[in-house]
Amino acid sequence: MTLTGRQKSDLRRAGQKLQPCVFVGKAGLTDQVLAGLNDRLDRTGLAKVRVVAGDASSRRELAERLAAGARAECVGMLGRT
């Protein structure tokens, strides 16, 4: 599934109002994290994830792995969230 720029923009706008609902800590990407993300996406279609540890490149890689594991698409990354 590929989103258009307009769709990504609309999802980023909607995501500004959300509190992070999935947290990735020192343990990294676990089955529980993916299960929580999939549950949230099934219920609402949009999830905000907070990554606690790591540098920018590892956060970017983790975002790609999360999206692939959840069969979703990352619509944006901001700061350390």
C-alpha positions as CSV (number, residue, x, y, z in Angstrom):
1,M,0.0,0.0,0.0
2,T,1.4,3.3,-1.1
3,L,0.0,6.5,0.3
4,T,-0.1,9.8,-1.6
5,G,1.6,12.9,-0.2
6,R,-1.9,14.3,0.6
7,Q,-2.8,11.2,2.5
8,K,0.4,11.3,4.5
9,S,-0.1,14.9,5.3
10,D,-3.7,14.2,6.6
11,L,-2.4,11.3,8.7
12,R,0.4,13.5,10.2
13,R,-2.1,16.2,11.0
14,A,-4.4,13.6,12.8
15,G,-1.3,12.2,14.6
16,Q,-0.4,15.5,16.2
17,K,-3.4,15.1,18.6
18,L,-2.4,11.6,19.6
19,Q,-0.4,10.6,22.6
20,P,2.2,7.8,22.0
21,C,0.5,4.5,22.5
22,V,3.3,2.1,21.6
23,F,6.7,2.4,23.3
24,V,10.0,0.9,22.1
25,G,12.5,0.7,25.0
26,K,16.0,-0.7,25.5
27,A,14.9,-4.2,24.5
28,G,14.1,-2.9,21.0
29,L,11.5,-4.4,18.7
30,T,9.9,-7.4,20.4
31,D,6.8,-9.5,19.6
32,Q,4.9,-7.6,22.3
33,V,5.7,-4.3,20.7
34,L,4.5,-5.5,17.3
35,A,1.4,-7.1,18.9
36,G,0.5,-3.7,20.6
37,L,1.1,-1.8,17.3
38,N,-1.0,-4.2,15.3
39,D,-3.8,-4.0,17.9
40,R,-3.8,-0.2,17.8
41,L,-3.7,-0.1,14.0
42,D,-6.6,-2.6,13.8
43,R,-8.7,-0.5,16.2
44,T,-8.0,3.0,15.0
45,G,-5.9,2.8,11.8
46,L,-3.3,5.2,13.2
47,A,-0.6,4.8,15.9
48,K,2.0,7.1,17.4
49,V,5.2,5.3,18.5
50,R,7.8,6.6,20.9
51,V,11.3,5.2,20.6
52,V,13.2,5.6,23.9
53,A,16.8,4.7,22.9
54,G,19.1,4.9,19.9
55,D,20.6,7.4,17.5
56,A,18.9,8.8,14.4
57,S,20.0,6.1,12.0
58,S,18.9,3.3,14.3
59,R,15.5,5.0,14.9
60,R,15.0,5.3,11.2
61,E,15.8,1.6,10.7
62,L,13.5,0.6,13.6
63,A,10.7,2.7,12.0
64,E,11.1,0.7,8.8
65,R,11.1,-2.6,10.6
66,L,8.0,-1.6,12.6
67,A,6.2,-0.6,9.5
68,A,7.2,-3.9,7.7
69,G,6.2,-6.0,10.7
70,A,2.8,-4.3,11.0
71,R,2.2,-4.2,7.2
72,A,1.8,-0.5,7.6
73,E,3.6,2.7,6.3
74,C,5.5,5.2,8.4
75,V,4.1,8.6,7.5
76,G,6.6,10.7,9.5
77,M,9.3,10.9,12.1
78,L,9.8,13.9,14.4
79,G,12.6,14.4,16.8
80,R,12.9,11.4,19.1
81,T,9.2,10.1,18.8
